[in-house]
Amino acid sequence: MNPVRTPNRPTVGRLAKAHTFRLLTTVATWALIFGAFVSPGMAAVHDSRNRMSCRPSAGAVGRTAINHAEGVSGMIWVQIASAIVLLRPIIWVPFHIWRLGREHRLRSR
C-alpha cells in the first residue's frame, strides 16, 4: 500500500514573509499617496497623466468609452490598488536579486 501524500503546503515562515511583504508594500504605498497630497501638484500631475493616457484611443473606441475610462481613472481606490500592484515589483526585484546573489555566494563556498 502506498503512503498517503500530503500536498506541498507553505510553511508558517513563508506565509509570514509573504504577508509581511504585502503589509509593508501597502504601508509604503499609503505613505507615498499621503506624501503626494502634501504636495498637491503631484496629485494633479498624476490625475492629468491618467486622463491623457485615455485620450489616444478615443478614435478607436469612441468618445463614450473614453468618458467611462476617464471616470474610472478618477476613482481613488483603483489608483490605490494600481499603485500597490506597481510598487510590489519595484520593491521585490532588488531584494530577489540580492537574495539570489547571496545564495550563489553561499553555494560557491
C-alpha positions in Angstrom: 0.0 0.0 0.0 1.3 3.5 -0.9 1.6 6.1 1.7 -0.8 9.0 1.6 0.8 12.1 0.1 0.2 15.4 1.7 0.1 18.4 -0.6 3.1 20.7 -0.5 1.9 23.5 1.8 3.8 26.6 2.6 5.4 26.8 6.0 4.5 29.3 8.6 7.7 31.1 7.9 6.9 31.5 4.2 3.4 32.7 5.0 4.8 35.2 7.5 7.3 36.5 4.9 4.6 36.8 2.2 2.1 38.7 4.5 4.9 40.9 5.9 5.8 41.9 2.3 2.2 42.6 1.5 1.7 44.7 4.6 4.9 46.7 4.1 4.1 47.4 0.4 0.6 48.6 1.4 2.0 50.8 4.1 4.7 52.2 1.7 2.0 52.9 -0.9 -0.2 54.7 1.5 2.9 56.8 2.7 3.6 57.7 -0.9 0.0 58.6 -1.6 -0.2 60.8 1.5 3.1 62.3 0.5 1.7 63.2 -2.9 -1.2 65.0 -1.2 1.3 67.1 0.9 2.4 68.4 -2.5 -0.9 68.9 -4.3 0.9 69.5 -7.6 2.0 65.9 -7.7 -1.6 64.6 -7.3 -2.7 66.9 -10.1 0.0 65.7 -12.4 -0.8 62.1 -11.7 -4.5 62.7 -12.4 -3.8 64.5 -15.7 -1.4 61.7 -16.8 -4.2 59.2 -16.2 -6.6 61.2 -18.2 -4.1 61.9 -21.0 -3.4 58.1 -21.2 -7.1 57.5 -22.1 -7.2 60.0 -24.9 -5.1 58.4 -27.7 -7.6 55.5 -28.0 -10.6 57.9 -28.4 -10.8 57.4 -32.2 -10.7 53.6 -32.0 -13.3 53.0 -29.2 -15.4 56.2 -29.3 -16.0 59.1 -27.0 -18.4 57.3 -24.7 -15.9 54.6 -23.8 -13.3 57.3 -23.2 -15.6 59.2 -20.8 -16.1 55.9 -18.9 -12.4 55.3 -18.8 -11.7 58.8 -17.5 -14.3 58.2 -14.8 -12.6 55.0 -13.7 -9.2 56.7 -13.7 -10.6 59.2 -11.2 -11.7 56.6 -8.7 -9.3 56.7 -5.8 -9.5 53.0 -5.0 -8.5 52.0 -8.5 -5.5 54.3 -8.2 -4.5 53.0 -4.8 -4.8 49.4 -5.9 -2.8 50.0 -9.0 -0.1 51.8 -7.0 0.2 48.9 -4.7 0.4 46.5 -7.6 3.1 48.6 -9.3 5.1 49.2 -6.2 5.4 45.5 -5.3 7.7 44.5 -8.2 9.7 47.7 -7.7 10.5 46.6 -4.2 10.6 42.8 -4.9 13.1 42.8 -7.8 16.1 44.3 -5.9 15.6 42.1 -2.9 15.2 39.0 -5.1 18.4 39.8 -7.0 20.2 40.3 -3.6 18.9 37.0 -2.3 20.0 35.2 -5.5 23.5 36.7 -5.2 23.7 35.7 -1.5 22.6 32.1 -2.2 25.1 31.9 -5.1 27.9 33.1 -2.8 26.9 30.6 -0.1 26.8 27.7 -2.7 30.2 28.6 -4.1 31.9 28.3 -0.7 
